[in-house]
Amino acid sequence: MAEKTIKVALAGAGAFGIKHLDGIKNIAGVEVVSLVSRDLAKTREVAAKYGIGHVSTELSDALALPEVDAVILCTPTQMHAQQAIACMKAGKHVQVEIPLCDVLRDGEEVVQVQRESGLVAMCGHTRRFNPSHQWVHKKIAAGEFNIQQMDVQTYFFRRTNMNALGQPRSWTDHLLWHHAAHTVDLFAYQCGSPVVKANAIQGPIHPTLGIAMDMSIQLRAANGAICTLSLSFNNDGPLGTFFRYIGDTGTYIARYDDLFNGKEEKIDVSQVDVSMNGIELQDREFFAAIREGREPNGSVAQVLPCYQVLHALELQLQLQG
Protein backbone atom coordinates (compact mmCIF):
# COMPACT_ATOMS: atom_id res chain seq x y z
CA MET A 1 0.00 0.00 0.00
CA ALA A 2 1.32 3.46 -0.90
CA GLU A 3 2.25 5.68 2.02
CA LYS A 4 -0.12 8.55 2.82
CA THR A 5 0.98 11.81 1.22
CA ILE A 6 2.27 14.32 3.78
CA LYS A 7 0.46 17.61 3.11
CA VAL A 8 2.45 20.72 3.89
CA ALA A 9 1.78 24.42 4.38
CA LEU A 10 4.74 26.72 3.71
CA ALA A 11 4.84 30.19 5.28
CA GLY A 12 7.17 32.77 3.76
CA ALA A 13 7.44 32.79 -0.03
CA GLY A 14 10.74 34.72 -0.06
CA ALA A 15 14.22 33.57 -1.06
CA PHE A 16 14.36 30.71 1.44
CA GLY A 17 10.78 29.58 0.98
CA ILE A 18 11.51 29.08 -2.73
CA LYS A 19 14.55 26.93 -1.83
CA HIS A 20 12.26 24.67 0.20
CA LEU A 21 9.69 24.47 -2.61
CA ASP A 22 12.46 23.48 -5.05
CA GLY A 23 13.74 20.82 -2.63
CA ILE A 24 10.30 19.36 -1.88
CA LYS A 25 9.67 18.85 -5.63
CA ASN A 26 12.28 16.05 -5.43
CA ILE A 27 10.73 14.29 -2.42
CA ALA A 28 8.14 11.57 -3.09
CA GLY A 29 4.95 11.45 -1.02
CA VAL A 30 4.98 15.13 -0.03
CA GLU A 31 2.70 17.85 -1.38
CA VAL A 32 2.65 21.56 -0.58
CA VAL A 33 -1.06 22.43 -0.36
CA SER A 34 -0.97 25.93 1.16
CA LEU A 35 1.31 28.96 0.72
CA VAL A 36 1.26 31.86 3.17
CA SER A 37 3.08 35.17 2.70
CA ARG A 38 2.63 38.90 3.31
CA ASP A 39 2.12 40.05 -0.30
CA LEU A 40 -0.96 38.31 -1.72
CA ALA A 41 -0.19 39.05 -5.38
CA LYS A 42 3.39 37.74 -5.13
CA THR A 43 2.22 34.73 -3.13
CA ARG A 44 -0.36 33.86 -5.80
CA GLU A 45 2.35 34.13 -8.45
CA VAL A 46 4.64 31.67 -6.59
CA ALA A 47 1.71 29.35 -5.81
CA ALA A 48 0.74 29.22 -9.50
CA LYS A 49 4.32 28.34 -10.47
CA TYR A 50 4.45 25.43 -7.98
CA GLY A 51 0.84 24.27 -8.37
CA ILE A 52 -0.22 25.16 -4.82
CA GLY A 53 -3.99 25.43 -4.41
CA HIS A 54 -4.47 27.46 -1.22
CA VAL A 55 -3.02 30.95 -0.74
CA SER A 56 -3.33 33.31 2.22
CA THR A 57 -1.59 36.16 4.01
CA GLU A 58 -2.50 34.61 7.40
CA LEU A 59 -0.80 31.54 8.91
CA SER A 60 -3.99 30.84 10.90
CA ASP A 61 -5.85 30.16 7.62
CA ALA A 62 -3.38 27.41 6.73
CA LEU A 63 -3.47 25.98 10.28
CA ALA A 64 -7.27 25.74 10.03
CA LEU A 65 -7.00 23.37 7.04
CA PRO A 66 -7.63 19.83 8.37
CA GLU A 67 -5.62 18.22 5.56
CA VAL A 68 -2.40 20.05 6.55
CA ASP A 69 -0.07 17.66 8.43
CA ALA A 70 3.02 19.82 8.70
CA VAL A 71 4.21 23.40 8.34
CA ILE A 72 7.54 24.86 7.19
CA LEU A 73 8.18 28.38 8.50
CA CYS A 74 10.43 30.64 6.41
CA THR A 75 9.12 33.82 8.01
CA PRO A 76 11.02 36.70 9.69
CA THR A 77 13.18 35.66 12.67
CA GLN A 78 11.08 37.61 15.19
CA MET A 79 8.02 35.45 14.37
CA HIS A 80 9.68 32.01 14.45
CA ALA A 81 9.10 30.90 18.03
CA GLN A 82 5.47 32.03 18.40
CA GLN A 83 4.52 30.69 14.96
CA ALA A 84 6.17 27.32 15.73
CA ILE A 85 4.13 27.15 18.96
CA ALA A 86 0.93 28.06 17.07
CA CYS A 87 1.59 25.24 14.58
CA MET A 88 2.03 22.63 17.32
CA LYS A 89 -1.01 23.89 19.23
CA ALA A 90 -2.97 23.37 16.00
CA GLY A 91 -1.71 19.76 15.93
CA LYS A 92 0.76 20.27 13.06
CA HIS A 93 4.37 19.08 12.85
CA VAL A 94 6.68 22.04 12.27
CA GLN A 95 10.03 22.84 10.76
CA VAL A 96 11.14 26.39 11.50
CA GLU A 97 13.98 28.00 9.61
CA ILE A 98 17.09 29.06 11.51
CA PRO A 99 17.12 30.75 13.99
CA LEU A 100 14.67 29.09 16.36
CA CYS A 101 14.35 32.37 18.28
CA ASP A 102 16.12 35.65 18.98
CA VAL A 103 15.17 35.57 22.69
CA LEU A 104 16.19 32.46 24.64
CA ARG A 105 13.01 32.10 26.72
CA ASP A 106 10.98 31.91 23.48
CA GLY A 107 13.12 29.00 22.28
CA GLU A 108 12.70 27.28 25.65
CA GLU A 109 8.93 27.63 25.30
CA VAL A 110 9.04 26.01 21.83
CA VAL A 111 10.89 23.01 23.29
CA GLN A 112 8.39 22.78 26.17
CA VAL A 113 5.39 22.78 23.78
CA GLN A 114 7.10 20.15 21.60
CA ARG A 115 7.56 17.88 24.64
CA GLU A 116 3.93 18.32 25.64
CA SER A 117 2.57 17.74 22.11
CA GLY A 118 4.90 14.90 21.02
CA LEU A 119 4.89 16.38 17.50
CA VAL A 120 7.98 16.61 15.29
CA ALA A 121 9.54 20.06 15.71
CA MET A 122 12.77 20.74 13.88
CA CYS A 123 14.91 23.80 13.26
CA GLY A 124 16.61 24.39 9.91
CA HIS A 125 20.25 24.03 10.93
CA THR A 126 21.22 23.22 7.34
CA ARG A 127 24.93 22.74 8.03
CA ARG A 128 24.12 19.42 9.73
CA PHE A 129 22.83 18.24 6.34
CA ASN A 130 25.19 19.77 3.76
CA PRO A 131 27.09 16.85 2.13
CA SER A 132 30.42 18.60 2.83
CA HIS A 133 29.78 18.70 6.60
CA GLN A 134 28.18 15.24 6.58
CA TRP A 135 31.39 13.85 5.02
CA VAL A 136 33.44 15.33 7.89
CA HIS A 137 30.85 14.11 10.44
CA LYS A 138 31.13 10.53 9.15
CA LYS A 139 34.93 10.69 9.34
CA ILE A 140 34.68 11.85 12.98
CA ALA A 141 32.09 9.15 13.80
CA ALA A 142 34.40 6.52 12.29
CA GLY A 143 37.24 7.67 14.59
CA GLU A 144 39.37 8.82 11.63
CA PHE A 145 39.38 12.55 12.36
CA ASN A 146 39.18 14.77 15.45
CA ILE A 147 38.70 18.53 15.32
CA GLN A 148 41.42 20.61 16.94
CA GLN A 149 40.08 23.91 15.64
CA MET A 150 37.33 25.18 13.37
CA ASP A 151 38.11 28.49 11.69
CA VAL A 152 34.95 29.98 10.20
CA GLN A 153 34.25 33.14 8.18
CA THR A 154 30.67 34.30 7.58
CA TYR A 155 30.84 37.21 5.17
CA PHE A 156 28.16 39.34 3.49
CA PHE A 157 28.07 42.73 1.84
CA ARG A 158 24.86 44.15 3.24
CA ARG A 159 24.89 47.87 4.01
CA THR A 160 21.10 48.07 3.62
CA ASN A 161 18.26 45.78 4.69
CA MET A 162 18.06 43.38 1.72
CA ASN A 163 17.31 39.65 1.41
CA ALA A 164 19.19 36.97 -0.57
CA LEU A 165 17.27 37.96 -3.72
CA GLY A 166 18.26 41.63 -3.37
CA GLN A 167 14.75 42.63 -2.30
CA PRO A 168 14.01 44.96 0.66
CA ARG A 169 13.43 43.11 3.92
CA SER A 170 10.56 43.77 6.30
CA TRP A 171 12.79 42.90 9.26
CA THR A 172 16.42 43.21 10.35
CA ASP A 173 18.84 40.31 9.98
CA HIS A 174 21.29 39.65 12.83
CA LEU A 175 24.88 38.36 12.89
CA LEU A 176 24.62 36.79 16.36
CA TRP A 177 21.12 35.27 16.47
CA HIS A 178 20.98 34.14 12.84
CA HIS A 179 24.38 33.74 11.23
CA ALA A 180 26.41 32.70 14.29
CA ALA A 181 23.71 30.13 15.13
CA HIS A 182 24.79 28.00 12.16
CA THR A 183 28.39 27.74 13.38
CA VAL A 184 27.76 27.50 17.14
CA ASP A 185 25.45 24.53 16.53
CA LEU A 186 27.67 22.89 13.90
CA PHE A 187 30.79 23.14 16.09
CA ALA A 188 29.15 21.34 19.04
CA TYR A 189 27.49 18.81 16.69
CA GLN A 190 30.71 17.97 14.85
CA CYS A 191 32.76 17.76 18.07
CA GLY A 192 30.09 15.68 19.78
CA SER A 193 30.85 17.87 22.76
CA PRO A 194 29.01 20.86 24.27
CA VAL A 195 30.34 24.43 24.16
CA VAL A 196 31.67 25.25 27.64
CA LYS A 197 33.32 28.62 27.00
CA ALA A 198 32.30 31.41 24.65
CA ASN A 199 33.56 34.96 24.10
CA ALA A 200 32.36 37.68 21.72
CA ILE A 201 33.35 41.19 20.68
CA GLN A 202 31.56 43.36 18.13
CA GLY A 203 32.30 46.37 15.95
CA PRO A 204 30.40 49.66 15.81
CA ILE A 205 26.58 49.65 15.79
CA HIS A 206 25.13 50.71 12.40
CA PRO A 207 23.44 54.14 12.78
CA THR A 208 20.17 53.17 11.03
CA LEU A 209 19.99 49.35 11.24
CA GLY A 210 20.85 49.41 14.95
CA ILE A 211 22.96 46.23 14.78
CA ALA A 212 26.68 45.46 14.80
CA MET A 213 27.98 44.89 11.27
CA ASP A 214 31.11 43.02 12.42
CA MET A 215 31.60 40.42 15.12
CA SER A 216 34.22 37.97 16.39
CA ILE A 217 33.37 34.86 18.45
CA GLN A 218 35.57 32.28 20.20
CA LEU A 219 34.25 28.93 21.42
CA ARG A 220 35.70 25.99 23.33
CA ALA A 221 34.05 22.59 23.57
CA ALA A 222 34.24 20.34 26.63
CA ASN A 223 36.61 18.01 24.72
CA GLY A 224 39.12 20.86 24.23
CA ALA A 225 38.41 21.71 20.56
CA ILE A 226 38.22 25.42 19.77
CA CYS A 227 36.38 27.51 17.19
CA THR A 228 37.16 30.99 15.85
CA LEU A 229 34.28 32.68 14.01
CA SER A 230 34.48 35.99 12.14
CA LEU A 231 31.24 37.58 10.89
CA SER A 232 30.69 40.69 8.77
CA PHE A 233 28.00 42.52 6.83
CA ASN A 234 30.72 44.90 5.57
CA ASN A 235 32.73 42.46 3.44
CA ASP A 236 32.99 43.44 -0.24
CA GLY A 237 34.42 40.18 -1.56
CA PRO A 238 33.57 36.48 -1.79
CA LEU A 239 30.27 36.10 0.08
CA GLY A 240 29.02 33.20 2.18
CA THR A 241 30.38 31.02 4.96
CA PHE A 242 33.68 29.17 4.71
CA PHE A 243 34.60 26.48 7.25
CA ARG A 244 38.15 25.30 7.84
CA TYR A 245 38.32 22.09 9.88
CA ILE A 246 41.81 21.71 11.35
CA GLY A 247 42.17 18.22 12.79
CA ASP A 248 44.63 15.60 13.96
CA THR A 249 44.76 13.77 10.59
CA GLY A 250 44.08 16.51 8.05
CA THR A 251 42.56 19.86 7.14
CA TYR A 252 39.26 20.26 5.30
CA ILE A 253 37.63 23.38 3.87
CA ALA A 254 33.85 23.38 3.37
CA ARG A 255 32.17 25.92 1.12
CA TYR A 256 28.45 25.12 1.35
CA ASP A 257 28.01 21.72 -0.34
CA ASP A 258 31.60 21.57 -1.67
CA LEU A 259 34.59 20.22 0.26
CA PHE A 260 38.34 20.58 -0.30
CA ASN A 261 41.42 19.38 1.56
CA GLY A 262 44.03 21.79 2.90
CA LYS A 263 45.83 21.72 -0.46
CA GLU A 264 42.63 22.94 -2.19
CA GLU A 265 42.08 19.54 -3.84
CA LYS A 266 38.35 18.90 -4.24
CA ILE A 267 36.85 15.94 -2.36
CA ASP A 268 33.97 14.09 -4.01
CA VAL A 269 30.98 14.29 -1.65
CA SER A 270 28.37 13.35 -4.28
CA GLN A 271 27.84 9.88 -2.76
CA VAL A 272 27.42 11.07 0.84
CA ASP A 273 23.62 11.36 0.58
CA VAL A 274 20.76 11.09 -1.94
CA SER A 275 21.14 14.74 -2.98
CA MET A 276 23.75 17.50 -3.03
CA ASN A 277 21.17 20.06 -1.88
CA GLY A 278 21.40 20.73 1.87
CA ILE A 279 17.88 22.23 2.09
CA GLU A 280 16.36 19.21 0.33
CA LEU A 281 18.24 16.85 2.68
CA GLN A 282 17.00 18.84 5.69
CA ASP A 283 13.41 18.55 4.40
CA ARG A 284 13.86 14.83 3.76
CA GLU A 285 14.88 14.37 7.41
CA PHE A 286 11.82 16.33 8.58
CA PHE A 287 9.39 14.20 6.58
CA ALA A 288 11.18 10.93 7.45
CA ALA A 289 10.92 11.78 11.17
CA ILE A 290 7.16 12.40 10.76
CA ARG A 291 6.67 9.07 8.96
CA GLU A 292 8.84 7.14 11.43
CA GLY A 293 7.49 8.86 14.55
CA ARG A 294 10.98 9.77 15.80
CA GLU A 295 13.04 12.80 16.80
CA PRO A 296 14.71 14.41 13.77
CA ASN A 297 18.35 15.42 13.52
CA GLY A 298 18.17 19.14 14.29
CA SER A 299 15.15 18.84 16.60
CA VAL A 300 14.33 21.95 18.63
CA ALA A 301 15.58 20.14 21.75
CA GLN A 302 18.92 19.29 20.10
CA VAL A 303 19.57 22.85 18.94
CA LEU A 304 18.46 24.65 22.13
CA PRO A 305 22.02 24.55 23.63
CA CYS A 306 23.18 26.67 20.67
CA TYR A 307 20.68 29.39 21.63
CA GLN A 308 21.79 29.18 25.26
CA VAL A 309 25.33 30.02 24.06
CA LEU A 310 24.02 32.89 21.88
CA HIS A 311 22.08 34.25 24.88
CA ALA A 312 25.25 34.21 27.02
CA LEU A 313 27.18 35.97 24.23
CA GLU A 314 24.47 38.62 23.91
CA LEU A 315 24.73 39.35 27.64
CA GLN A 316 28.54 39.68 27.25
CA LEU A 317 28.13 42.12 24.34
CA GLN A 318 25.61 44.22 26.30
CA LEU A 319 28.11 44.54 29.17
CA GLN A 320 30.75 45.76 26.71
CA GLY A 321 28.38 48.61 25.77
Backbone torsions as a table, in degrees:
resi	resn	phi	psi	omega
1	MET	NA	135.4	-179.9
2	ALA	-67.0	144.4	178.2
3	GLU	-68.8	149.5	178.0
4	LYS	-64.6	136.2	176.9
5	THR	-66.5	132.2	174.1
6	ILE	-83.5	122.8	-178.0
7	LYS	-101.4	129.7	-167.7
8	VAL	-121.4	140.8	166.4
9	ALA	-105.8	135.4	177.4
10	LEU	-116.1	126.7	179.3
11	ALA	-109.7	123.5	-179.3
12	GLY	104.5	90.3	-174.8
13	ALA	-94.8	34.3	177.9
14	GLY	-87.6	-157.2	-174.5
15	ALA	-55.3	-43.7	-176.1
16	PHE	-79.4	-33.8	176.2
17	GLY	-58.9	-40.9	179.1
18	ILE	-63.0	-39.1	178.1
19	LYS	-60.0	-40.6	177.6
20	HIS	-66.0	-43.5	179.4
21	LEU	-60.6	-40.4	178.5
22	ASP	-66.6	-37.7	178.6
23	GLY	-68.3	-43.2	-176.2
24	ILE	-65.0	-29.5	177.5
25	LYS	-54.4	-28.1	-176.7
26	ASN	-91.8	1.0	-174.5
27	ILE	-108.6	118.6	-178.9
28	ALA	-68.5	147.4	172.8
29	GLY	76.1	18.7	178.8
30	VAL	-132.5	134.4	-179.7
31	GLU	-135.7	129.1	174.4
32	VAL	-84.2	117.9	-173.8
33	VAL	-110.6	-9.7	-178.9
34	SER	-147.3	137.1	178.8
35	LEU	-125.9	127.3	-176.7
36	VAL	-121.2	129.8	174.7
37	SER	-159.9	167.1	-172.5
38	ARG	-67.2	-42.7	-173.8
39	ASP	-96.2	107.9	-172.4
40	LEU	-61.1	-42.0	-177.8
41	ALA	-63.3	-46.7	179.5
42	LYS	-65.1	-39.0	-179.5
43	THR	-63.3	-42.7	177.8
44	ARG	-61.3	-39.2	-179.7
45	GLU	-62.2	-47.3	179.2
46	VAL	-65.7	-42.8	-179.3
47	ALA	-60.2	-41.2	179.4
48	ALA	-63.9	-40.2	-179.3
49	LYS	-63.4	-37.2	-175.5
50	TYR	-101.7	5.5	176.6
51	GLY	67.3	39.9	-178.9
52	ILE	-99.1	126.2	-171.0
53	GLY	-77.6	-38.8	-173.1
54	HIS	-105.5	131.5	-179.3
55	VAL	-131.0	139.2	177.4
56	SER	-155.5	162.3	171.6
57	THR	-97.9	-0.9	-176.9
58	GLU	-119.6	124.1	177.3
59	LEU	-58.0	-36.3	-177.6
60	SER	-58.8	-31.8	177.9
61	ASP	-64.0	-42.1	179.1
62	ALA	-68.8	-39.5	-179.0
63	LEU	-66.9	-23.7	179.9
64	ALA	-79.2	-10.3	-179.5
65	LEU	-77.5	117.9	-176.6
66	PRO	-64.2	-26.3	-177.1
67	GLU	-76.2	-15.6	-178.6
68	VAL	-73.2	122.2	179.0
69	ASP	-93.5	-33.3	-169.6
70	ALA	-148.2	155.0	-179.4
71	VAL	-128.7	139.8	171.0
72	ILE	-113.5	124.2	-176.6
73	LEU	-103.4	114.5	175.6
74	CYS	-120.8	44.6	-174.6
75	THR	-97.3	173.0	178.3
76	PRO	-55.8	144.4	-177.4
77	THR	-45.3	-46.1	-173.1
78	GLN	-62.2	-17.4	-177.7
79	MET	-97.8	-12.5	-168.4
80	HIS	-54.4	-54.6	-171.5
81	ALA	-63.9	-49.8	-176.3
82	GLN	-66.9	-36.2	177.3
83	GLN	-68.2	-39.2	178.2
84	ALA	-61.4	-41.0	178.1
85	ILE	-64.3	-43.7	179.6
86	ALA	-60.1	-40.4	179.2
87	CYS	-61.4	-48.2	-178.1
88	MET	-66.7	-37.7	178.6
89	LYS	-66.4	-23.1	176.1
90	ALA	-88.5	4.3	176.9
91	GLY	82.7	18.9	-177.9
92	LYS	-106.3	139.7	168.8
93	HIS	-64.8	152.5	-176.7
94	VAL	-141.7	138.0	166.8
95	GLN	-118.9	121.8	-179.2
96	VAL	-110.1	133.6	179.7
97	GLU	-63.5	156.9	176.0
98	ILE	-64.6	138.8	-0.6
99	PRO	-89.2	156.4	177.4
100	LEU	-59.0	-36.6	-175.5
101	CYS	-161.8	168.1	168.0
102	ASP	-121.7	11.2	171.3
103	VAL	-137.8	124.2	-171.6
104	LEU	-55.8	-44.0	-175.5
105	ARG	-61.0	-29.8	177.2
106	ASP	-66.3	-42.1	177.5
107	GLY	-64.1	-38.8	178.0
108	GLU	-63.5	-36.2	179.0
109	GLU	-67.7	-39.3	177.3
110	VAL	-58.3	-46.2	-179.2
111	VAL	-63.3	-40.3	179.0
112	GLN	-61.9	-45.8	-179.4
113	VAL	-66.1	-36.9	177.2
114	GLN	-61.6	-44.4	-179.2
115	ARG	-62.2	-40.7	-178.6
116	GLU	-69.8	-36.2	-174.4
117	SER	-86.5	-28.1	-175.7
118	GLY	72.0	8.3	179.2
119	LEU	-79.9	162.5	175.1
120	VAL	-77.0	122.8	175.2
121	ALA	-132.1	120.7	-171.3
122	MET	-131.7	149.0	176.8
123	CYS	-114.2	140.7	-172.5
124	GLY	-75.4	65.2	174.6
125	HIS	-85.0	80.1	-168.3
126	THR	-60.1	-29.0	-176.3
127	ARG	-61.2	-25.9	175.8
128	ARG	-63.7	-21.9	-172.3
129	PHE	-109.1	-20.3	178.3
130	ASN	-53.9	132.3	-179.3
131	PRO	-53.6	-35.3	179.5
132	SER	-59.7	-47.8	-178.7
133	HIS	-74.9	-32.6	175.4
134	GLN	-61.8	-40.1	179.9
135	TRP	-58.6	-46.8	178.8
136	VAL	-64.5	-41.7	-178.8
137	HIS	-59.3	-43.3	-179.2
138	LYS	-65.8	-36.0	178.3
139	LYS	-65.7	-40.0	177.8
140	ILE	-66.3	-46.1	-178.5
141	ALA	-61.7	-31.3	179.8
142	ALA	-81.4	-2.0	179.5
143	GLY	77.4	18.4	-176.6
144	GLU	-98.5	-5.7	-175.1
145	PHE	-157.1	135.0	175.3
146	ASN	-129.1	132.7	-178.8
147	ILE	-73.9	128.5	169.7
148	GLN	-95.6	-43.3	178.5
149	GLN	-150.6	141.4	166.0
150	MET	-108.4	130.3	178.6
151	ASP	-117.2	114.1	-168.9
152	VAL	-125.8	136.2	176.2
153	GLN	-122.0	123.5	176.1
154	THR	-116.4	106.0	-169.7
155	TYR	-125.2	130.2	175.2
156	PHE	-131.9	163.5	169.3
157	PHE	-119.7	95.2	-171.6
158	ARG	-141.0	85.9	-179.6
159	ARG	-87.8	-13.4	177.7
160	THR	-127.2	173.5	-172.7
161	ASN	-88.3	81.1	-177.2
162	MET	-118.0	154.3	175.9
163	ASN	-94.3	-174.9	-175.6
164	ALA	-65.6	-18.1	178.0
165	LEU	-96.0	6.0	-179.7
166	GLY	77.3	19.4	-180.0
167	GLN	-101.5	150.6	179.5
168	PRO	-60.9	139.1	178.7
169	ARG	-93.0	150.0	176.3
170	SER	-89.9	0.4	-175.5
171	TRP	-148.8	167.8	-176.1
172	THR	-101.4	126.8	176.6
173	ASP	-71.9	166.7	-173.9
174	HIS	-146.8	128.1	-179.4
175	LEU	-63.1	-44.4	-174.9
176	LEU	-72.9	-58.3	-170.3
177	TRP	-76.2	-21.2	178.3
178	HIS	-105.5	-65.9	-168.0
179	HIS	-73.7	-37.3	177.1
180	ALA	-69.0	-26.3	-179.0
181	ALA	-57.3	-39.5	178.7
182	HIS	-54.9	-48.9	-172.7
183	THR	-78.6	-39.5	179.1
184	VAL	-59.3	-44.5	179.4
185	ASP	-68.0	-45.6	-177.0
186	LEU	-62.9	-40.5	-179.3
187	PHE	-59.3	-49.8	179.5
188	ALA	-65.0	-39.8	-179.7
189	TYR	-64.0	-46.5	-177.9
190	GLN	-70.1	-36.1	178.9
191	CYS	-75.3	-21.2	-172.7
192	GLY	62.6	32.4	-172.8
193	SER	-150.8	134.5	-175.8
194	PRO	-70.8	154.4	174.8
195	VAL	-74.9	124.3	-177.9
196	VAL	-111.5	-14.3	178.2
197	LYS	-143.0	136.2	-179.1
198	ALA	-147.1	134.3	177.5
199	ASN	-128.8	149.3	175.9
200	ALA	-144.8	144.9	167.0
201	ILE	-133.2	151.7	179.8
202	GLN	-132.4	157.9	177.5
203	GLY	-82.3	-168.6	-176.5
204	PRO	-61.2	150.3	176.5
205	ILE	-80.3	131.9	-179.9
206	HIS	-64.6	133.3	-173.3
207	PRO	-62.3	-31.8	-179.0
208	THR	-105.8	-35.9	-179.0
209	LEU	-77.0	-25.0	176.5
210	GLY	73.9	18.4	179.1
211	ILE	-128.0	157.9	173.2
212	ALA	-71.7	137.2	-178.9
213	MET	-96.9	-8.9	178.6
214	ASP	-140.3	143.4	-176.6
215	MET	-154.2	148.6	176.8
216	SER	-131.6	130.3	-176.4
217	ILE	-128.9	136.7	173.3
218	GLN	-117.7	137.2	179.0
219	LEU	-130.8	149.1	169.1
220	ARG	-132.2	133.3	177.6
221	ALA	-89.6	162.3	-179.5
222	ALA	-58.7	-29.8	-178.6
223	ASN	-82.7	2.5	175.8
224	GLY	99.9	-14.2	178.0
225	ALA	-64.7	148.0	179.0
226	ILE	-122.0	160.6	178.6
227	CYS	-138.1	134.6	175.3
228	THR	-117.9	121.0	-175.9
229	LEU	-123.5	124.2	175.6
230	SER	-111.6	130.5	-179.8
231	LEU	-128.1	141.5	178.3
232	SER	-152.5	141.2	167.3
233	PHE	-98.9	0.5	-174.4
234	ASN	-99.9	-1.1	-168.3
235	ASN	-80.9	115.4	178.7
236	ASP	-98.9	76.6	-176.6
237	GLY	-167.9	-155.6	178.0
238	PRO	-55.4	130.2	-175.1
239	LEU	-103.7	153.0	177.3
240	GLY	121.6	-166.8	-179.6
241	THR	-118.2	132.0	-177.5
242	PHE	-122.8	125.4	-175.2
243	PHE	-111.8	125.1	172.9
244	ARG	-109.8	115.3	175.5
245	TYR	-93.9	113.9	176.2
246	ILE	-104.1	117.5	-174.2
247	GLY	-128.7	-172.7	-176.8
248	ASP	-79.0	-19.4	-176.7
249	THR	-124.4	9.5	-179.7
250	GLY	165.6	176.2	176.0
251	THR	-127.8	135.4	-179.2
252	TYR	-131.4	139.9	-179.4
253	ILE	-119.3	119.4	-179.5
254	ALA	-106.1	127.1	172.9
255	ARG	-121.5	96.3	-173.9
256	TYR	53.5	-119.7	-174.3
257	ASP	-87.4	-0.4	-179.7
258	ASP	-100.8	148.9	-178.7
259	LEU	-135.0	139.5	179.9
260	PHE	-132.5	156.9	171.3
261	ASN	-87.7	179.2	-175.9
262	GLY	-63.4	-16.0	178.1
263	LYS	-95.8	13.6	179.7
264	GLU	64.8	24.6	174.0
265	GLU	-88.5	129.9	-175.4
266	LYS	-72.0	138.5	177.0
267	ILE	-104.1	132.8	-179.4
268	ASP	-76.6	112.6	178.4
269	VAL	-110.8	14.6	-174.2
270	SER	-68.8	-20.1	-179.4
271	GLN	-99.2	4.9	-176.8
272	VAL	-66.1	-39.1	-176.9
273	ASP	-147.9	-178.6	-173.5
274	VAL	-75.6	-8.7	-179.9
275	SER	-148.7	160.3	174.3
276	MET	-97.2	3.1	-175.8
277	ASN	-98.5	111.6	-176.6
278	GLY	-60.2	-37.8	-179.9
279	ILE	-66.6	-43.5	177.5
280	GLU	-60.6	-42.1	-179.1
281	LEU	-65.5	-38.3	176.7
282	GLN	-62.0	-45.5	178.9
283	ASP	-65.3	-38.7	177.7
284	ARG	-59.7	-40.4	179.0
285	GLU	-64.9	-41.4	179.1
286	PHE	-59.4	-49.6	-177.3
287	PHE	-70.8	-34.8	177.2
288	ALA	-64.5	-40.1	179.6
289	ALA	-64.6	-37.6	177.2
290	ILE	-63.8	-48.4	-178.1
291	ARG	-63.0	-38.2	-173.9
292	GLU	-92.7	-2.8	178.7
293	GLY	59.9	44.6	-176.2
294	ARG	-132.1	169.8	176.2
295	GLU	-75.2	131.8	178.7
296	PRO	-81.0	157.8	166.6
297	ASN	-65.5	127.2	-176.2
298	GLY	89.8	19.4	176.6
299	SER	-59.8	158.2	-179.6
300	VAL	-59.8	-33.3	178.6
301	ALA	-67.9	-39.0	-179.1
302	GLN	-68.6	-33.1	-176.2
303	VAL	-91.5	-10.8	-178.3
304	LEU	-54.8	-40.0	178.4
305	PRO	-55.9	-32.4	176.3
306	CYS	-59.1	-44.4	-177.1
307	TYR	-73.1	-25.8	173.5
308	GLN	-66.0	-38.7	176.6
309	VAL	-66.5	-45.1	-180.0
310	LEU	-60.7	-39.0	178.7
311	HIS	-61.6	-45.8	179.3
312	ALA	-62.9	-39.2	178.8
313	LEU	-66.9	-39.2	178.1
314	GLU	-61.2	-41.5	177.9
315	LEU	-62.7	-40.7	176.3
316	GLN	-58.8	-47.7	-176.8
317	LEU	-65.0	-36.2	178.2
318	GLN	-64.8	-37.2	178.5
319	LEU	-66.6	-31.7	179.6
320	GLN	-70.8	-21.2	178.1
321	GLY	71.7	NA	NA
